[in-house]
Amino acid sequence: MSRVISASLSLGTLIISISLALLVVGFIPSIQNQSYTRTNLAEPETWQVCYNGVLSPQIGVRVSSNANATYKLYILCVDLSDIYNWIESRVKGSNVYNLTMFDQYLNAGSDQNTVIRQDERQDGGTIEFDCVPSQIIDVSIIITNPSHDRLYFNVTSTKFKSFGQASIRVFAETMLMIGIALTIPQTTKTLTTIRRRSSKTRANLS
C-alpha cells in the first residue's frame, strides 16, 4: 500500500510540474502580425467596413474600437463581397451602405452570414475582443451608425498568430487537478502521522 501511495505522489508531483509549465506557456502573449486601423465617419443610419480577411485556428484577430456616439460592431463569418452582392441585387443603384439594407441582410438568415459577435455601446465607448475561430473562415468586421447624427469612429484590427493558449490553459488546469488528486493520499498520510506524533508528544509532556 505504501508503494502505491509513494508512486501516486511521484506521478502527481510530475503532473503538477508539467501543468504549471503549460500554464505559463498558456499565458504567453500571442505574436502580433498585422494591424489595420480605420478612422472615419459614418453618415446617419449607415454601415462601414472595418476589416475583411481570412482567419483560422492559428490566425486570430484582436479588435479595439471607440466612437463619439452610439454604435454597433459586428464580426460576421462571411466575405465582404457577399454582403455587397446581396445588397446591390436589391437596391439597384441606391446607397449600398444603407443601414436598413444591412439589417435586412442580417435578418435574411443565410447560413453564410453567421454573426460571430455583436456588441453595442450607448453614447460611445470602447469595445475590445479577440476572435480565434475553430476552423478557416472568411471574416468581415462591420460598424453601424443607428443614429440621425454623424458618427466619428476608430477601429483597430490586429491579426495575430495564435498558439491555442485557451486550449493549453484548459488542458493544464485539468491536469493540475488530476496531479493534486494523486498527491492527496500521501498528503493525508503525512498529516495523520504528524497529528499522531503531536499527540504522543503532548501525552509524554503531561
Backbone bond lengths (Angstrom), bond angles and torsions (degrees), N, CA, C in turn:
res aa  C-N    CA-C-N  psi(-1)  N-CA   C-N-CA  omega(-1)  CA-C   N-CA-C  phi
1 M - - - 1.468 - - 1.521 111.14 -
2 S 1.346 115.57 -40.09 1.465 120.39 179.57 1.525 111.30 -63.21
3 R 1.360 115.40 -36.11 1.467 119.31 179.07 1.527 110.67 -65.83
4 V 1.328 115.55 -39.63 1.463 119.83 179.47 1.518 110.47 -64.08
5 I 1.344 116.11 -43.61 1.467 120.65 179.82 1.520 110.68 -65.02
6 S 1.356 115.35 -39.94 1.470 119.63 179.64 1.524 111.02 -66.03
7 A 1.333 116.17 -41.66 1.476 120.04 178.42 1.521 110.59 -65.62
8 S 1.335 116.08 -38.72 1.461 120.30 178.57 1.523 110.67 -63.31
9 L 1.337 116.28 -39.83 1.470 120.54 178.50 1.526 110.95 -64.45
10 S 1.322 116.87 -44.91 1.476 120.79 -179.22 1.521 111.20 -62.63
11 L 1.341 115.36 -44.94 1.460 119.61 179.80 1.527 110.83 -66.26
12 G 1.322 116.45 -42.05 1.458 120.43 179.30 1.514 112.15 -63.03
13 T 1.338 116.36 -41.62 1.465 120.60 178.67 1.520 111.29 -63.70
14 L 1.339 115.85 -40.70 1.467 120.49 178.81 1.523 110.58 -63.65
15 I 1.341 116.75 -45.10 1.466 120.87 -179.40 1.523 110.65 -64.19
16 I 1.324 117.68 -40.30 1.465 120.93 178.03 1.524 110.87 -61.48
17 S 1.327 116.76 -43.26 1.466 120.83 -179.86 1.526 111.11 -62.22
18 I 1.333 116.07 -44.63 1.472 120.10 179.08 1.519 110.53 -65.35
19 S 1.344 116.72 -40.97 1.466 121.10 -178.91 1.523 111.09 -63.13
20 L 1.313 117.54 -42.74 1.467 120.66 179.44 1.527 110.82 -64.05
21 A 1.340 115.90 -38.70 1.470 119.21 177.32 1.532 110.67 -64.53
22 L 1.330 117.03 -40.49 1.465 120.47 178.81 1.523 111.38 -67.04
23 L 1.335 116.69 -35.31 1.465 119.71 178.00 1.531 110.88 -63.22
24 V 1.328 115.57 -38.60 1.468 119.41 177.23 1.522 109.94 -62.61
25 V 1.343 116.40 -45.30 1.471 120.79 177.86 1.522 110.57 -61.16
26 G 1.342 116.48 -39.20 1.453 121.23 -177.54 1.509 114.04 -65.29
27 F 1.335 116.96 -21.24 1.459 120.10 -179.30 1.532 112.77 -103.99
28 I 1.342 116.80 6.70 1.460 119.44 175.20 1.526 108.62 -70.25
29 P 1.331 118.64 128.64 1.475 120.27 -178.90 1.521 111.67 -58.30
30 S 1.314 115.40 144.00 1.465 120.57 177.66 1.528 110.87 -67.77
31 I 1.314 114.93 154.43 1.465 119.88 178.59 1.524 108.76 -80.99
32 Q 1.314 116.30 120.75 1.456 119.86 -179.92 1.528 110.04 -76.89
33 N 1.310 115.18 143.77 1.454 120.38 -175.21 1.524 111.53 -113.06
34 Q 1.324 117.75 -78.50 1.459 121.99 -177.29 1.522 109.93 -125.31
35 S 1.320 115.47 143.54 1.462 120.52 -179.05 1.528 109.60 -123.34
36 Y 1.343 115.90 135.11 1.461 122.17 179.15 1.529 107.66 -124.28
37 T 1.318 116.67 126.98 1.461 120.77 178.49 1.520 109.55 -117.86
38 R 1.322 114.93 129.45 1.464 120.97 178.39 1.527 108.11 -116.20
39 T 1.312 116.32 110.47 1.465 121.76 175.72 1.523 107.36 -115.19
40 N 1.315 115.58 119.72 1.448 118.22 -172.66 1.521 109.35 -162.26
41 L 1.322 115.49 -175.79 1.461 120.77 172.23 1.512 108.83 -124.20
42 A 1.315 114.67 145.14 1.458 121.05 178.02 1.520 108.10 -112.59
43 E 1.298 115.02 126.85 1.459 119.57 177.81 1.527 109.81 -64.72
44 P 1.334 116.97 161.37 1.469 119.66 -179.88 1.531 112.40 -55.11
45 E 1.346 115.25 135.96 1.462 123.03 175.30 1.531 112.43 55.59
46 T 1.333 114.75 48.76 1.470 120.94 176.97 1.525 109.53 -133.85
47 W 1.323 115.65 172.60 1.460 121.58 175.12 1.521 109.44 -127.19
48 Q 1.333 115.86 154.81 1.460 121.37 -179.58 1.530 109.37 -135.47
49 V 1.327 114.60 150.61 1.468 120.85 177.69 1.524 109.48 -87.85
50 C 1.329 116.56 130.91 1.468 120.35 177.48 1.524 112.35 -108.51
51 Y 1.322 115.97 -28.62 1.475 119.19 -178.41 1.516 109.18 -162.39
52 N 1.338 115.91 144.21 1.460 121.04 175.00 1.519 107.43 -146.63
53 G 1.324 116.97 125.81 1.451 119.58 -178.53 1.513 112.02 -174.22
54 V 1.325 115.45 -170.24 1.464 122.52 -179.18 1.523 108.93 -113.53
55 L 1.332 116.26 131.51 1.461 121.94 177.19 1.523 109.32 -118.38
56 S 1.323 115.78 162.45 1.459 121.56 -179.63 1.529 108.21 -150.94
57 P 1.339 117.53 174.59 1.472 118.54 176.37 1.529 113.04 -60.36
58 Q 1.329 116.18 -20.08 1.477 119.89 178.99 1.523 112.75 -97.09
59 I 1.319 117.94 -19.40 1.461 122.27 -179.13 1.530 109.15 -123.92
60 G 1.333 116.87 114.89 1.457 121.73 178.52 1.516 110.78 -113.10
61 V 1.327 116.04 -179.06 1.452 121.14 176.96 1.518 109.36 -134.58
62 R 1.312 115.72 136.68 1.469 122.94 176.30 1.520 107.55 -107.58
63 V 1.317 117.09 124.25 1.457 121.98 -174.60 1.529 110.27 -114.54
64 S 1.324 115.21 134.39 1.465 121.68 175.47 1.521 107.82 -136.81
65 S 1.333 116.32 125.19 1.466 119.51 -176.90 1.520 110.67 -136.48
66 N 1.324 115.44 154.74 1.464 121.59 171.57 1.523 108.25 -154.15
67 A 1.326 115.70 156.81 1.457 121.02 -177.62 1.526 108.99 -154.14
68 N 1.338 115.21 171.41 1.464 119.73 -175.84 1.527 112.98 -94.35
69 A 1.336 116.86 -0.88 1.463 119.78 -178.63 1.532 108.52 -155.22
70 T 1.322 116.12 -177.05 1.462 121.24 -177.97 1.532 110.98 -59.85
71 Y 1.312 116.16 134.37 1.460 120.57 177.78 1.520 109.99 -153.61
72 K 1.322 115.38 163.33 1.451 122.55 175.10 1.524 109.24 -122.07
73 L 1.315 115.36 145.28 1.461 120.81 178.77 1.530 108.21 -125.06
74 Y 1.328 115.28 126.75 1.460 121.28 -179.20 1.518 109.85 -117.08
75 I 1.328 116.28 144.09 1.454 120.63 165.72 1.526 106.08 -121.46
76 L 1.334 114.53 117.93 1.457 121.62 -172.36 1.522 111.14 -112.47
77 C 1.318 116.10 142.39 1.467 121.77 175.57 1.524 108.19 -86.72
78 V 1.329 115.34 73.88 1.457 120.30 -176.89 1.523 109.02 -164.06
79 D 1.327 116.36 148.32 1.459 120.19 174.58 1.530 109.19 -76.99
80 L 1.318 116.21 144.59 1.464 121.26 -176.60 1.526 112.68 -57.60
81 S 1.329 116.56 -35.62 1.466 119.74 -178.40 1.526 111.76 -61.23
82 D 1.323 117.48 -30.53 1.461 120.58 179.13 1.522 111.09 -66.37
83 I 1.342 115.95 -37.44 1.471 119.85 178.15 1.528 109.28 -66.04
84 Y 1.341 115.62 -48.68 1.468 119.89 179.84 1.530 111.02 -58.32
85 N 1.320 116.38 -47.71 1.467 120.12 -176.67 1.528 111.26 -62.06
86 W 1.337 116.38 -41.13 1.466 119.88 -178.71 1.525 110.94 -64.12
87 I 1.347 115.77 -44.94 1.470 119.47 -177.80 1.524 110.92 -71.83
88 E 1.342 118.05 -44.44 1.460 121.22 -177.54 1.530 111.90 -62.39
89 S 1.316 116.40 -30.94 1.467 119.07 -179.97 1.523 111.88 -71.57
90 R 1.321 117.09 -9.70 1.455 120.64 -176.65 1.527 113.91 -116.22
91 V 1.331 117.44 -26.17 1.473 119.01 -177.33 1.523 112.67 -95.59
92 K 1.339 117.72 -26.64 1.463 121.65 174.67 1.533 113.49 50.61
93 G 1.349 115.70 69.80 1.456 120.05 175.03 1.515 114.47 95.33
94 S 1.316 117.49 -12.70 1.468 119.51 177.93 1.527 109.79 -78.69
95 N 1.308 115.78 -178.54 1.457 121.56 -177.87 1.528 110.75 -66.88
96 V 1.328 116.02 113.57 1.458 120.87 -179.16 1.522 111.15 -64.80
97 Y 1.323 115.81 -28.49 1.468 120.12 -175.93 1.524 113.09 -89.11
98 N 1.308 117.05 18.89 1.458 121.68 176.95 1.527 109.08 -66.78
99 L 1.337 116.79 128.68 1.459 121.09 -175.30 1.529 112.02 -66.00
100 T 1.310 116.80 -33.83 1.464 120.08 178.97 1.520 110.86 -59.70
101 M 1.332 116.39 -42.50 1.461 120.24 179.72 1.530 110.98 -68.53
102 F 1.319 116.50 -36.70 1.468 119.32 177.75 1.526 110.14 -64.79
103 D 1.330 116.95 -43.07 1.465 120.50 177.73 1.525 110.88 -61.96
104 Q 1.325 116.34 -38.00 1.463 119.81 177.51 1.526 110.94 -64.66
105 Y 1.337 114.75 -37.93 1.470 119.18 177.18 1.528 110.19 -60.63
106 L 1.331 116.34 -45.42 1.464 119.81 179.69 1.525 111.16 -64.12
107 N 1.323 115.99 -38.43 1.465 120.14 -177.07 1.525 113.05 -78.16
108 A 1.358 115.91 -7.83 1.462 118.95 -179.23 1.524 111.78 -65.51
109 G 1.337 115.03 -24.23 1.463 119.31 174.13 1.505 115.35 77.15
110 S 1.331 116.97 21.08 1.467 119.44 177.51 1.521 110.02 -65.79
111 D 1.340 116.03 144.36 1.459 119.87 177.68 1.522 111.61 -63.60
112 Q 1.357 115.81 -23.24 1.459 119.47 -175.61 1.527 112.48 -77.92
113 N 1.314 118.50 -26.34 1.466 118.43 -174.23 1.521 111.86 -100.69
114 T 1.318 116.10 40.91 1.454 121.66 178.97 1.525 110.33 -56.58
115 V 1.320 115.41 129.24 1.464 120.58 176.10 1.523 107.96 -83.18
116 I 1.318 116.68 108.29 1.461 120.76 179.04 1.525 110.31 -72.92
117 R 1.320 115.60 -40.39 1.463 120.56 -179.52 1.516 109.31 -154.79
118 Q 1.321 115.35 146.05 1.461 121.87 177.59 1.522 108.28 -142.40
119 D 1.324 116.00 125.58 1.472 121.60 179.59 1.517 109.80 -130.33
120 E 1.311 115.68 150.26 1.460 120.81 178.03 1.522 109.54 -135.64
121 R 1.323 115.73 141.36 1.458 121.40 174.88 1.521 109.08 -124.93
122 Q 1.319 115.44 120.54 1.455 120.57 177.04 1.527 108.84 -78.95
123 D 1.329 116.74 135.29 1.475 121.91 178.82 1.524 112.53 57.58
124 G 1.314 117.03 35.61 1.467 121.32 177.08 1.513 111.88 81.88
125 G 1.304 115.33 -173.16 1.459 119.98 -178.77 1.516 110.38 126.44
126 T 1.332 115.11 -178.19 1.462 121.47 -174.39 1.522 111.21 -108.23
127 I 1.313 115.58 139.89 1.461 123.11 171.58 1.522 107.72 -122.41
128 E 1.320 116.84 129.27 1.462 121.21 179.34 1.521 109.64 -137.42
129 F 1.314 116.59 136.22 1.463 120.40 175.65 1.520 110.24 -165.92
130 D 1.329 115.59 160.70 1.461 123.14 173.93 1.517 109.10 -109.74
131 C 1.312 115.89 146.91 1.461 121.09 176.18 1.522 108.70 -130.65
132 V 1.342 116.44 114.64 1.466 122.00 174.28 1.528 107.14 -126.96
133 P 1.323 118.45 103.10 1.466 121.03 -175.11 1.526 112.36 -72.60
134 S 1.311 115.62 163.52 1.463 120.99 179.15 1.527 111.84 -86.79
135 Q 1.346 116.55 -7.41 1.454 121.65 178.11 1.530 109.30 -150.12
136 I 1.321 117.32 171.77 1.464 121.44 179.59 1.527 109.16 -72.17
137 I 1.344 116.64 124.79 1.465 120.53 -178.06 1.531 110.31 -142.07
138 D 1.337 115.41 155.82 1.462 121.49 168.14 1.526 107.49 -83.62
139 V 1.323 115.66 139.49 1.465 120.08 -177.36 1.518 109.98 -131.86
140 S 1.337 115.48 135.90 1.468 121.67 172.53 1.525 107.96 -126.01
141 I 1.325 115.62 131.52 1.461 120.80 176.71 1.527 107.99 -107.66
142 I 1.323 115.41 122.69 1.459 122.27 -172.66 1.529 110.16 -121.95
143 I 1.339 116.59 137.81 1.458 121.57 172.66 1.533 107.86 -113.27
144 T 1.327 116.61 139.53 1.465 120.16 -179.78 1.520 110.54 -124.27
145 N 1.324 114.18 147.72 1.467 121.66 177.26 1.535 108.31 -114.42
146 P 1.327 117.80 99.74 1.470 120.35 -176.28 1.538 113.89 -83.46
147 S 1.337 116.82 -2.89 1.470 120.01 -173.92 1.534 111.51 -90.45
148 H 1.317 114.98 179.07 1.471 121.49 178.04 1.529 111.77 -96.69
149 D 1.316 116.95 8.18 1.465 122.11 179.56 1.528 109.90 -118.10
150 R 1.324 116.10 161.81 1.455 120.22 176.86 1.536 110.26 -67.07
151 L 1.319 114.82 145.50 1.466 121.33 179.53 1.523 109.13 -114.88
152 Y 1.317 116.61 124.36 1.461 121.60 174.75 1.534 107.75 -100.46
153 F 1.314 116.30 124.41 1.464 118.82 -173.60 1.520 111.84 -137.27
154 N 1.349 114.04 162.70 1.459 122.58 175.49 1.527 107.15 -140.50
155 V 1.319 116.02 121.53 1.458 120.80 -179.87 1.527 108.92 -128.30
156 T 1.328 116.38 124.21 1.465 121.35 177.34 1.520 108.93 -113.32
157 S 1.328 115.55 125.10 1.468 121.98 178.85 1.524 107.68 -116.65
158 T 1.321 116.26 117.94 1.458 120.96 -177.32 1.517 110.48 -115.37
159 K 1.327 116.15 115.88 1.460 119.83 175.62 1.521 109.00 -77.03
160 F 1.324 117.02 140.29 1.464 120.11 179.53 1.520 109.90 -141.94
161 K 1.327 114.05 153.70 1.463 120.20 177.12 1.521 108.43 -82.69
162 S 1.307 115.69 123.63 1.461 121.28 -178.50 1.522 109.84 -101.12
163 F 1.324 114.87 131.96 1.457 119.92 176.53 1.532 110.92 -102.19
164 G 1.344 115.99 19.48 1.462 119.54 179.04 1.507 112.51 69.67
165 Q 1.356 117.06 40.54 1.457 119.84 -177.23 1.516 113.06 -56.55
166 A 1.328 116.82 -40.58 1.466 119.60 -177.58 1.530 110.69 -61.87
167 S 1.328 116.42 -44.39 1.470 120.43 -179.98 1.519 110.83 -65.76
168 I 1.328 115.87 -39.16 1.461 119.89 178.86 1.526 110.51 -62.91
169 R 1.350 116.20 -42.56 1.465 119.70 -179.04 1.528 111.33 -64.71
170 V 1.337 116.45 -42.39 1.474 119.89 179.67 1.530 110.13 -62.72
171 F 1.340 116.76 -45.01 1.459 120.86 179.46 1.530 110.88 -62.96
172 A 1.347 115.98 -44.14 1.467 120.10 -178.53 1.525 111.18 -64.31
173 E 1.338 116.86 -41.26 1.463 120.05 179.64 1.528 111.40 -64.50
174 T 1.343 116.14 -39.05 1.466 120.26 178.19 1.526 110.85 -64.61
175 M 1.333 115.83 -46.68 1.469 120.01 178.93 1.518 111.79 -64.25
176 L 1.326 116.56 -33.89 1.463 120.15 178.87 1.522 110.39 -63.43
177 M 1.334 116.71 -41.88 1.466 120.60 178.29 1.531 110.97 -63.69
178 I 1.347 116.12 -39.49 1.466 120.10 177.90 1.529 110.19 -64.23
179 G 1.346 115.27 -43.86 1.471 119.23 179.23 1.517 112.38 -60.98
180 I 1.319 116.04 -43.07 1.470 119.81 178.91 1.527 110.60 -63.42
181 A 1.341 116.13 -40.85 1.472 120.38 179.55 1.528 111.12 -61.60
182 L 1.335 116.40 -38.43 1.466 120.24 -179.39 1.525 112.43 -68.43
183 T 1.327 117.19 -25.92 1.469 119.75 -179.58 1.527 112.50 -87.26
184 I 1.323 117.10 -9.42 1.474 120.00 -176.37 1.535 112.78 -60.87
185 P 1.367 120.17 -44.63 1.475 119.02 -179.88 1.525 113.18 -56.41
186 Q 1.357 116.94 -46.25 1.456 119.63 -180.00 1.523 111.04 -67.47
187 T 1.336 116.35 -38.04 1.465 119.93 178.20 1.526 110.75 -63.15
188 T 1.336 115.85 -43.44 1.465 120.39 178.39 1.525 110.88 -63.22
189 K 1.325 115.87 -42.91 1.468 120.40 179.26 1.523 110.85 -62.00
190 T 1.332 116.20 -43.35 1.465 120.69 -179.89 1.522 111.52 -63.69
191 L 1.322 116.63 -44.14 1.468 120.53 179.74 1.522 111.22 -64.39
192 T 1.349 115.86 -38.74 1.464 119.90 178.61 1.524 110.62 -63.59
193 T 1.338 115.95 -42.36 1.463 120.76 178.78 1.526 110.85 -62.99
194 I 1.338 117.02 -42.19 1.467 121.11 179.81 1.527 110.52 -63.43
195 R 1.350 115.91 -41.55 1.473 118.83 179.93 1.527 111.41 -65.45
196 R 1.337 116.24 -39.52 1.465 119.48 179.03 1.515 111.43 -64.37
197 R 1.338 115.96 -44.67 1.464 119.60 179.08 1.521 110.84 -63.39
198 S 1.324 116.63 -38.04 1.456 121.02 178.80 1.513 110.94 -64.66
199 S 1.351 114.79 -41.33 1.467 118.56 179.45 1.519 111.02 -64.78
200 K 1.372 116.71 -42.12 1.459 120.59 178.20 1.525 111.80 -62.68
201 T 1.334 115.59 -39.18 1.468 119.84 179.79 1.510 110.85 -64.19
202 R 1.346 116.75 -44.39 1.446 120.31 178.98 1.536 111.45 -64.07
203 A 1.357 114.56 -36.75 1.469 119.04 179.47 1.516 110.98 -66.22
204 N 1.321 116.46 -41.04 1.449 121.04 179.77 1.537 111.34 -66.22
205 L 1.326 115.76 -37.87 1.458 119.29 -179.56 1.528 112.07 -69.20
206 S 1.328 116.77 -30.18 1.452 119.17 179.92 1.529 111.33 -88.47
